[in-house]
Structure formats: structure tokens, C-alpha cells
Amino acid sequence: MQTRGVVFDGPEQIGGDGQRSIPSAPATPPAVQPVTPQPTPPPAPENNRSDDGFTRALEIMELCNRHGIEGDQRTAMLKPEVTIDQARSMVLDALAQRSVAHHPGFAPSGPQIVVDERDKFRAAACTGLFLRCGLPLDGERGLVTTLEGCGWKVDRAHDVGRDFRGYSLRELARECLRKAGQSAGGDPMEMIGRAMTVSDLSVLMSNVANKALFEGYASADETWEIWADGSGSVPDFKQNTLAMVSEFDDLDEIKNDSGYKYGDRSDTKEVYQIATFGKMAAITRTTVINDDLMAMADMYMSMGEAASRKIGDVAYGVLTANAAMRDGKALFHADHKNLGTPGALGEATIAEAIKLAGLQKGLKAKQALNISLQYFIAPKSIEGSAEIFFASNQFSADDKGSTRTNIYGGTRFQRAYDARLDEASPTAYYFAGPKRKTVRLFFLNGNRTPWLESKTGWTTDGVEYKVRIDVCGKAVDWKALVKNAGQ
């Protein structure tokens, strides 16, 4: 519809009075401004998932509280730029510095051994058993180390083991079961049997047995070490040989028109083989029920003494057995020139022994060895008369009817008296030169102490123990040994 030349684009509007009205023209729309693209912010680190760092701070504070990190170190870790991983590394560094400060001169170099509650229980119970048996803690390095690891000083051992010292073995068995998380009730015989197999009771009993064994071994009064060599060692039970090399040829005078000649040495050998000696014993449930701890300790001390005694038997057995040497003749034989004229100990018999040893010659019989006798070995039967002789400053000389100085008295000879020699002869005595030239004892791998092994008994109700020693003795040579049958 057209009216006065005006074109209506929009619809007509009718007002309330019925009059038509023309809508006003729309305003000009504002110009659209171009939008500048903003860079996408980088993703937050994985450990800083909270925009305000609150979660990160909480984790770092928890780390610090757990490890006792305070002051400037904590403040440095809470800085916004420090991530959780960096904070953990800073905690480790702080702990390392703290360890060095507490232990000057020692830097942490690896895992640290920590003594747990079971170790503490074993150490305290073992200390109580040792004290109850009268066994010393000296030399018990493993136990001392455990005690020190628990914060206990060895000089307070009585305090450490005081509670367990009053325990009977039956009470100790129940306590071992409780520590192992096992039932401690039931019939005593059954309860102790269980304790011997599933708790520390067998370990504690073994500790007592080992300690008593070595105390007995060390306390045994043996004399063989005075004159014999105990340094021999062999790796196995096969026959072994001991090589003997002759003296070197005498040197020749070298004249202007003569040259040097090669010297010569000969050799020979002695053959020996070690043997095993042993016995068994057991700690039974009856022993535990009867609380026979002292009897048990005495038994194992006796086993240690028996092991030491066996070594002495082997050493003196070389003298008394008088076995054949490499030439097929007995150790003490007229052909070996090491048998003195039978007679009581005195000036003449000693002088003869010194002469026999000094004039011995090497394998090639080219020169005298000048062996010096150092030891006097005799049975208990003549110890009294022999000591009177050696203690005398003078002795009577029947041929001159006057007294003269006893040149063999005092400490001229180291002396050993042993009852083993009485069993062979109550009158015979011996002289010996340097140890390396007389009798040598050989041990398996050089181990001179007895072995103690244990296992749960099958034929007995308890724990069986086996003690053994591997040893043999051999005369290195006959030249440094002299025997007199006495009278």
C-alpha cells in the first residue's frame, strides 16, 4: 500500500484509538570488532593440579611433618615454583645431611641394619641363659653387637637378662611360643615339643650349647702346643705329602782357570691323611621340663674339652706310636741316631741328647745340621724329680766329689709333662728341637676349633647335636727328636 509516496516495509500497527501508526526505522547496527585470538595457557604440572597450589602445599607440609623438616628448609619447599617431586628430593637431601651430622665421619653408603623386636627378644633371652649358666659374654661378638644395636651396653648385661634369668626352661618355652604367635597352652610335653620346632627355643638352646662347647674347648689344659707345631692345614681328606728338601751342595772355590758348577739338591716326602673324630648328644624335652640347664651346659663344656683332648691325643700319639717314617724305619730308631743311652735325667743323658741332635746330617749327609734342642717332654711320673733337677743351681759330680753349676737348669728347656706319656712308659722322656722340625698337626682348612651341628631329633624327642674335629699329626723329621727310655 502506498501513501504519499512513503513505502511501509513493516506491518502496520493499530493503536488503542483505532489509528494506524508507522513504526520507526531501525537504528544502524554497531560495527563488529574483530576478535584477537589469545594463546592457550600450558597445562598445569601433574603434581600441581590445584590452580592455587593448595593441594601441592598440603602434600609438601605432610612430607615435612612426617620427616621432621622445619624452618628454612620447609619454607624453601613451599615456594610456588617447587613441585612435589622436587620437594621429595629436598627431603631426601635433608635426611642425608641429618644422618651425617649425627654420625660424624660416616656417610650413609647403603642399607642400614635395623634390630627388630625378635632380635631384641633373642638377645635378652640368650643373655639370661648365659648368666644363669655362668657363661661369660666376653668374645660373644654376635650377641654383643645385637645388644648394642638394641641400645644396651654389655656392662649392663645383668640388667638386660635379669628377667629371663629367672625363667625356667618351661616358662621360656611358653614365652618363645607367644613371641612366635603360637598357642602356649596344652600339655607340657606337647607344648615344649612345639616350641622346639616352631619358635626360637631351639635357637636359644643352640646358642647355649655352642657357647658351652667353646668355653670347654678353650679351658682345657693341654700341653702339646708347648712343643708341637699346630699350623698345618689341608683342603681335603685325601693323602697329602710333606716334601723334604736336602741341603744345598757346598760352595766350590772358583780359580782363575775354572768355571762355576751347578749345585744339586735332593728331596723326599712324608705322607699323611687327616681323620674325623666326633660324638653326638641331645637336648630332650625331658631336659627342658626338668629345667636341667646347668647339666646341659656342663655336658657341652665336656664335649668341648673332649675335642681339645683329642687333639692332644693325636699330638702325643706321634711320639708314643713310634710309626714308620719315609725310610720304613720307626721314628725313634738306632739307625736314625735319635735314641739315647737309657738312664735317669741328668747331666750325662742331657749332654748325650744335645750331641745326637747337633750331629744329625741332612738328606745328602754332607754337613751337620747343628740342631739345638729347646723342649723337654716327659710323663707325669718323673715330673717331680725332673723339676728338682732343673730348679737346682748346682748338681753333684760324683767323679770329682764337688758341686758344679747346673748349666741345664732354669729356662734352658721349655718343659711339658703329660699323663698320656705315662700310659706308654712312666720313665721314657724326650727332647725336641724347633717346632717346624718335629711334629706338626694338620687341620681341615686350618680350622682348629670343633664343629657343632644340630637337627631335630628323630630317635629322641628334642634336638640332636654332633661335635667333630678333623685333624692328624705327623713327624716332619726324626732329626730334631731324641728319646731316652729312662730307668
C-alpha positions as CSV (number, residue, x, y, z in Angstrom):
1,M,0.0,0.0,0.0
2,Q,1.4,3.4,-0.9
3,T,0.5,6.6,0.9
4,R,2.0,10.0,0.0
5,G,5.0,8.3,-1.6
6,V,6.0,6.6,1.6
7,V,6.7,2.9,1.4
8,F,6.0,0.9,4.5
9,D,8.3,-2.0,4.9
10,G,6.9,-3.3,8.1
11,P,3.5,-4.2,9.2
12,E,1.0,-1.5,10.2
13,Q,0.3,-1.1,13.9
14,I,-3.2,0.0,15.1
15,G,-3.3,1.9,18.4
16,G,-5.9,1.8,21.0
17,D,-7.8,4.6,19.4
18,G,-8.0,2.8,16.1
19,Q,-5.5,4.9,14.3
20,R,-2.8,3.4,12.2
21,S,0.8,4.2,13.1
22,I,4.0,3.7,11.2
23,P,6.9,2.0,13.1
24,S,10.1,3.9,13.3
25,A,13.0,2.9,11.1
26,P,15.5,0.6,12.8
27,A,18.8,2.1,14.1
28,T,22.1,1.4,12.3
29,P,23.7,-1.7,13.8
30,P,27.1,-1.2,15.5
31,A,30.2,-2.3,13.6
32,V,31.5,-5.7,14.5
33,Q,35.1,-5.5,16.1
34,P,37.5,-8.3,15.1
35,V,38.4,-10.7,18.0
36,T,42.2,-11.2,18.6
37,P,42.9,-14.9,19.4
38,Q,44.5,-15.5,22.8
39,P,47.3,-18.2,23.3
40,T,46.1,-21.3,25.1
41,P,47.8,-21.5,28.6
42,P,50.1,-24.5,29.2
43,P,48.6,-27.3,31.2
44,A,49.4,-27.2,34.9
45,P,52.0,-29.7,36.1
46,E,50.6,-33.1,37.1
47,N,51.6,-32.6,40.7
48,N,50.1,-29.1,40.9
49,R,46.6,-30.0,39.8
50,S,45.1,-27.2,42.0
51,D,45.2,-23.8,40.4
52,D,46.0,-22.1,43.7
53,G,48.6,-24.7,44.7
54,F,46.7,-25.6,47.8
55,T,46.8,-29.4,47.3
56,R,50.5,-29.2,46.5
57,A,51.2,-27.2,49.7
58,L,49.3,-29.7,51.8
59,E,51.3,-32.6,50.3
60,I,54.6,-30.9,51.0
61,M,53.6,-30.0,54.5
62,E,52.7,-33.6,55.2
63,L,56.1,-34.7,53.9
64,C,57.8,-32.1,56.2
65,N,55.8,-33.2,59.2
66,R,56.4,-36.8,58.6
67,H,60.2,-36.4,58.5
68,G,60.6,-33.5,60.9
69,I,61.6,-30.8,58.4
70,E,61.3,-27.4,59.9
71,G,62.4,-23.8,59.4
72,D,64.1,-22.5,56.3
73,Q,64.1,-26.0,54.7
74,R,60.3,-26.2,54.9
75,T,59.9,-22.6,53.7
76,A,62.1,-23.3,50.6
77,M,60.0,-26.4,49.8
78,L,56.7,-24.4,50.0
79,K,57.7,-21.9,47.4
80,P,55.2,-21.9,44.4
81,E,57.8,-22.9,41.8
82,V,58.8,-26.1,43.8
83,T,57.0,-29.2,42.6
84,I,56.1,-32.3,44.6
85,D,58.9,-34.3,43.0
86,Q,61.4,-31.6,43.8
87,A,60.2,-31.4,47.4
88,R,60.7,-35.1,47.8
89,S,64.3,-34.8,46.6
90,M,64.9,-31.9,49.0
91,V,63.5,-34.1,51.9
92,L,65.9,-36.9,51.0
93,D,68.9,-34.5,50.9
94,A,67.8,-33.1,54.3
95,L,67.6,-36.6,55.8
96,A,71.1,-37.4,54.5
97,Q,72.6,-34.3,56.0
98,R,70.9,-35.1,59.3
99,S,72.5,-38.6,59.3
100,V,76.0,-37.3,58.7
101,A,75.5,-34.7,61.4
102,H,74.5,-37.3,64.0
103,H,77.4,-39.7,62.9
104,P,80.4,-37.5,62.0
105,G,83.0,-39.2,59.8
106,F,80.5,-41.7,58.5
107,A,78.4,-41.1,55.4
108,P,75.4,-43.2,54.5
109,S,76.6,-45.8,52.0
110,G,73.8,-48.3,51.8
111,P,71.0,-50.1,53.6
112,Q,71.2,-49.8,57.4
113,I,70.6,-53.0,59.5
114,V,67.9,-52.5,62.0
115,V,67.4,-54.6,65.1
116,D,63.8,-55.8,65.2
117,E,61.8,-57.0,68.2
118,R,62.6,-60.6,67.6
119,D,66.3,-59.8,67.7
120,K,65.8,-58.0,71.0
121,F,64.0,-60.9,72.5
122,R,66.6,-63.4,71.4
123,A,69.4,-61.2,72.7
124,A,67.8,-60.7,76.1
125,A,66.8,-64.3,76.5
126,C,70.2,-65.6,75.4
127,T,71.9,-63.2,77.9
128,G,69.7,-64.5,80.7
129,L,70.5,-68.1,79.8
130,F,74.3,-67.3,79.7
131,L,74.2,-65.6,83.0
132,R,72.2,-68.4,84.5
133,C,74.7,-71.0,83.3
134,G,77.7,-68.9,84.4
135,L,78.9,-68.5,80.8
136,P,80.7,-65.2,80.1
137,L,79.7,-62.8,77.4
138,D,83.3,-62.0,76.5
139,G,84.2,-63.0,73.0
140,E,80.5,-63.4,72.0
141,R,80.8,-60.8,69.3
142,G,77.4,-61.5,67.6
143,L,75.5,-61.3,70.8
144,V,77.4,-58.1,71.9
145,T,76.6,-56.5,68.6
146,T,72.9,-57.3,68.9
147,L,72.8,-55.9,72.4
148,E,74.5,-52.7,71.3
149,G,72.1,-52.5,68.4
150,C,69.2,-52.6,70.9
151,G,70.8,-49.7,72.8
152,W,72.1,-51.9,75.6
153,K,75.7,-51.8,76.9
154,V,77.5,-55.0,77.6
155,D,78.4,-53.9,81.1
156,R,74.6,-53.8,81.8
157,A,74.2,-57.4,80.7
158,H,72.8,-58.4,84.1
159,D,70.1,-55.8,83.7
160,V,69.4,-56.9,80.1
161,G,69.0,-60.6,81.0
162,R,67.6,-60.1,84.5
163,D,64.0,-61.1,83.7
164,F,64.9,-64.1,81.6
165,R,67.5,-65.2,84.2
166,G,64.6,-66.1,86.4
167,Y,62.7,-68.1,83.8
168,S,62.6,-71.8,83.9
169,L,63.1,-73.5,80.6
170,R,59.4,-74.4,80.6
171,E,58.5,-70.8,81.1
172,L,60.9,-69.7,78.4
173,A,59.4,-72.3,76.0
174,R,55.9,-70.7,76.5
175,E,57.3,-67.2,76.0
176,C,59.0,-68.3,72.8
177,L,55.7,-69.6,71.5
178,R,53.9,-66.4,72.4
179,K,56.6,-64.4,70.6
180,A,56.1,-66.6,67.6
181,G,52.3,-66.1,67.6
182,Q,51.7,-69.7,68.6
183,S,49.5,-71.2,71.3
184,A,51.4,-71.5,74.6
185,G,48.9,-73.8,76.2
186,G,48.4,-77.5,76.3
187,D,50.2,-80.5,77.7
188,P,53.7,-79.5,78.8
189,M,55.4,-82.3,76.8
190,E,53.5,-81.3,73.7
191,M,54.0,-77.6,74.3
192,I,57.7,-78.0,74.6
193,G,57.9,-80.2,71.5
194,R,56.1,-77.5,69.6
195,A,58.4,-74.8,71.0
196,M,61.5,-76.7,69.9
197,T,60.2,-76.8,66.3
198,V,58.2,-73.6,65.6
199,S,59.8,-71.0,67.9
200,D,63.2,-69.6,68.9
201,L,63.6,-72.0,71.7
202,S,65.9,-74.4,69.7
203,V,68.0,-71.3,68.6
204,L,68.5,-70.3,72.2
205,M,69.4,-73.8,73.3
206,S,71.9,-74.0,70.4
207,N,73.5,-70.7,71.4
208,V,74.0,-72.1,74.9
209,A,75.4,-75.4,73.5
210,N,77.8,-73.5,71.2
211,K,79.0,-71.2,73.9
212,A,79.5,-74.0,76.5
213,L,81.3,-76.1,73.9
214,F,83.8,-73.4,73.1
215,E,84.3,-72.5,76.7
216,G,85.1,-76.1,77.4
217,Y,87.5,-76.3,74.4
218,A,89.3,-73.1,75.4
219,S,89.6,-74.0,79.1
220,A,91.1,-77.5,78.5
221,D,94.6,-77.8,80.0
222,E,96.6,-79.1,77.1
223,T,100.4,-79.1,76.8
224,W,101.1,-80.2,73.2
225,E,101.2,-76.6,72.0
226,I,104.3,-76.0,74.1
227,W,106.4,-78.2,71.8
228,A,104.4,-79.2,68.7
229,D,103.5,-77.2,65.6
230,G,99.8,-76.7,65.1
231,S,99.9,-74.6,61.9
232,G,99.2,-77.4,59.4
233,S,96.2,-77.1,57.0
234,V,94.8,-79.3,54.3
235,P,91.8,-78.8,52.0
236,D,90.5,-82.4,51.8
237,F,90.7,-85.9,53.2
238,K,93.0,-87.3,50.5
239,Q,96.5,-88.5,51.2
240,N,98.8,-85.5,51.4
241,T,102.6,-85.3,51.1
242,L,105.1,-83.2,53.1
243,A,108.1,-82.5,50.9
244,M,111.6,-82.6,52.5
245,V,114.4,-80.9,50.6
246,S,118.1,-81.6,51.2
247,E,120.8,-79.1,51.9
248,F,122.5,-77.3,49.0
249,D,125.9,-78.5,47.9
250,D,128.9,-76.9,49.5
251,L,130.3,-74.0,47.5
252,D,133.5,-74.6,45.5
253,E,136.5,-72.4,45.3
254,I,136.5,-70.7,41.9
255,K,140.0,-70.4,40.5
256,N,141.1,-68.4,37.5
257,D,141.0,-71.2,35.1
258,S,137.8,-72.9,36.3
259,G,134.1,-72.1,35.9
260,Y,131.1,-72.4,38.1
261,K,129.4,-75.7,38.5
262,Y,125.7,-76.3,39.2
263,G,124.7,-77.3,42.7
264,D,122.3,-80.1,43.4
265,R,119.5,-80.8,45.9
266,S,117.6,-84.0,46.5
267,D,114.1,-84.3,48.1
268,T,111.9,-86.9,49.7
269,K,108.4,-86.8,51.3
270,E,106.3,-87.9,54.2
271,V,102.7,-89.0,53.7
272,Y,99.8,-88.1,56.0
273,Q,96.0,-88.0,56.0
274,I,93.6,-86.3,58.3
275,A,90.8,-88.1,60.1
276,T,87.4,-87.1,61.6
277,F,86.7,-87.6,65.3
278,G,83.2,-86.9,66.7
279,K,80.4,-87.7,69.1
280,M,76.6,-86.9,69.5
281,A,74.4,-85.6,72.3
282,A,70.9,-84.3,72.5
283,I,68.7,-81.8,74.4
284,T,65.5,-83.6,75.0
285,R,62.0,-82.4,76.1
286,T,62.8,-84.1,79.5
287,T,65.8,-81.8,79.9
288,V,63.6,-78.8,79.3
289,I,60.8,-80.0,81.6
290,N,63.3,-80.8,84.4
291,D,65.0,-77.4,83.9
292,D,68.4,-79.1,83.8
293,L,70.1,-76.1,82.2
294,M,73.3,-76.4,84.2
295,A,73.6,-80.1,83.5
296,M,73.1,-79.3,79.8
297,A,75.8,-76.6,79.9
298,D,78.2,-78.9,81.7
299,M,77.6,-81.7,79.1
300,Y,78.5,-79.4,76.2
301,M,81.5,-78.0,78.1
302,S,82.7,-81.6,78.5
303,M,82.2,-82.1,74.7
304,G,84.5,-79.1,74.1
305,E,87.1,-80.5,76.5
306,A,86.9,-83.8,74.7
307,A,87.5,-82.2,71.3
308,S,90.6,-80.4,72.7
309,R,91.7,-83.6,74.4
310,K,91.5,-85.5,71.1
311,I,93.9,-83.0,69.5
312,G,96.3,-83.7,72.4
313,D,95.9,-87.4,71.9
314,V,96.9,-87.0,68.3
315,A,100.0,-84.9,69.1
316,Y,101.4,-87.2,71.8
317,G,100.4,-90.2,69.8
318,V,103.1,-89.4,67.3
319,L,105.7,-89.8,70.0
320,T,104.3,-92.9,71.6
321,A,103.2,-94.8,68.4
322,N,106.7,-94.5,67.0
323,A,105.3,-95.1,63.5
324,A,107.4,-95.8,60.4
325,M,108.9,-92.9,58.6
326,R,109.7,-92.4,54.9
327,D,112.6,-94.9,55.0
328,G,110.4,-97.6,56.5
329,K,112.0,-97.4,60.0
330,A,110.4,-96.3,63.2
331,L,110.6,-92.6,64.2
332,F,112.9,-93.4,67.1
333,H,115.4,-96.0,65.8
334,A,119.1,-96.7,66.3
335,D,119.7,-96.0,62.6
336,H,118.2,-92.6,63.0
337,K,120.7,-91.8,65.8
338,N,118.0,-90.3,68.0
339,L,117.9,-92.9,70.8
340,G,119.9,-92.1,73.9
341,T,121.6,-94.5,76.4
342,P,118.8,-95.4,78.8
343,G,119.2,-93.6,82.1
344,A,117.6,-91.1,84.5
345,L,117.5,-87.5,83.7
346,G,120.9,-85.9,84.5
347,E,124.0,-84.2,83.2
348,A,125.1,-87.2,81.1
349,T,121.8,-88.1,79.5
350,I,121.1,-84.4,78.5
351,A,124.6,-84.0,77.1
352,E,124.2,-87.1,75.0
353,A,120.8,-85.9,73.6
354,I,122.3,-82.5,72.7
355,K,125.2,-84.2,70.9
356,L,122.9,-86.6,69.0
357,A,120.7,-83.7,67.7
358,G,123.6,-81.5,66.9
359,L,125.4,-84.1,64.8
360,Q,122.5,-85.0,62.7
361,K,123.1,-84.5,58.9
362,G,120.9,-83.5,56.0
363,L,119.5,-85.8,53.3
364,K,122.7,-85.9,51.4
365,A,124.7,-86.4,54.6
366,K,127.2,-83.7,53.7
367,Q,127.1,-81.5,56.7
368,A,125.9,-81.4,60.3
369,L,122.7,-79.6,60.9
370,N,123.6,-78.2,64.4
371,I,120.1,-78.6,65.7
372,S,119.5,-77.0,69.1
373,L,117.2,-78.8,71.5
374,Q,114.6,-76.5,73.0
375,Y,111.9,-78.7,74.7
376,F,111.9,-81.4,77.4
377,I,108.8,-83.7,77.2
378,A,108.2,-86.2,79.9
379,P,105.5,-88.3,81.7
380,K,103.9,-87.1,85.0
381,S,105.6,-89.9,86.9
382,I,109.0,-88.1,86.7
383,E,107.8,-84.5,86.8
384,G,108.8,-84.1,90.5
385,S,112.4,-85.4,90.1
386,A,112.8,-83.6,86.8
387,E,111.7,-80.2,88.2
388,I,114.1,-80.7,91.1
389,F,116.9,-81.2,88.7
390,F,116.0,-78.2,86.5
391,A,115.5,-76.0,89.6
392,S,118.9,-76.8,91.1
393,N,121.6,-74.3,90.6
394,Q,124.3,-76.9,91.1
395,F,124.5,-80.7,90.9
396,S,126.9,-83.2,92.4
397,A,129.6,-84.5,90.2
398,D,130.5,-87.9,91.6
399,D,133.7,-88.2,89.6
400,K,135.1,-85.1,91.2
401,G,133.3,-85.1,94.5
402,S,132.4,-81.4,94.3
403,T,129.5,-79.4,93.2
404,R,129.3,-77.6,89.8
405,T,126.9,-75.2,88.2
406,N,123.9,-76.8,86.6
407,I,124.1,-75.4,83.1
408,Y,120.8,-77.1,82.1
409,G,118.8,-75.6,84.9
410,G,116.4,-72.7,84.9
411,T,114.9,-72.0,81.5
412,R,117.3,-73.9,79.3
413,F,114.4,-76.1,78.2
414,Q,110.7,-75.4,78.0
415,R,109.1,-78.3,79.7
416,A,105.9,-80.2,79.1
417,Y,104.6,-83.1,81.3
418,D,101.6,-85.1,80.2
419,A,99.8,-88.2,81.6
420,R,99.4,-89.7,78.1
421,L,103.1,-90.5,78.1
422,D,102.7,-92.4,81.4
423,E,100.3,-94.8,79.6
424,A,103.1,-95.7,77.1
425,S,106.0,-95.6,79.6
426,P,106.3,-94.0,83.0
427,T,110.1,-93.5,82.6
428,A,110.7,-92.5,79.0
429,Y,111.3,-88.9,78.2
430,Y,112.0,-86.8,75.0
431,F,113.9,-83.8,73.8
432,A,112.7,-81.7,70.8
433,G,114.1,-79.0,68.6
434,P,112.3,-76.2,66.8
435,K,108.6,-76.9,66.3
436,R,108.8,-76.8,62.5
437,K,111.3,-79.6,62.5
438,T,109.5,-82.1,64.8
439,V,105.8,-82.9,65.0
440,R,103.1,-80.9,63.0
441,L,99.3,-81.1,63.4
442,F,97.2,-80.7,60.3
443,F,93.5,-79.4,60.4
444,L,90.9,-79.4,57.7
445,N,91.1,-75.9,56.2
446,G,93.2,-74.8,59.2
447,N,90.2,-74.9,61.5
448,R,91.4,-75.8,64.9
449,T,88.1,-75.4,66.7
450,P,85.4,-78.1,66.9
451,W,82.3,-78.0,64.7
452,L,78.8,-78.3,66.3
453,E,75.9,-79.2,64.1
454,S,72.2,-79.7,65.1
455,K,69.0,-81.1,63.8
456,T,65.6,-82.0,65.1
457,G,65.8,-85.4,66.7
458,W,64.1,-88.4,65.2
459,T,65.2,-91.2,67.6
460,T,65.0,-88.7,70.5
461,D,62.3,-86.1,71.5
462,G,64.4,-83.0,71.2
463,V,67.4,-81.6,69.2
464,E,70.4,-83.7,68.4
465,Y,73.9,-82.2,68.4
466,K,77.0,-83.5,66.7
467,V,80.5,-82.3,67.6
468,R,83.5,-83.2,65.4
469,I,87.1,-82.2,64.8
470,D,89.2,-83.0,61.7
471,V,92.9,-83.5,62.5
472,C,96.0,-85.6,62.1
473,G,99.6,-85.5,63.3
474,K,102.8,-86.3,61.6
475,A,106.5,-86.2,62.4
476,V,108.2,-83.8,60.0
477,D,111.5,-85.5,60.5
478,W,113.4,-87.6,63.1
479,K,116.5,-85.5,63.3
480,A,115.2,-82.9,65.8
481,L,113.7,-85.5,68.2
482,V,115.6,-87.6,70.8
483,K,114.2,-90.3,73.1
484,N,115.6,-91.8,76.3
485,A,113.9,-94.8,77.8
486,G,114.9,-93.7,81.3
487,Q,115.2,-96.0,84.2
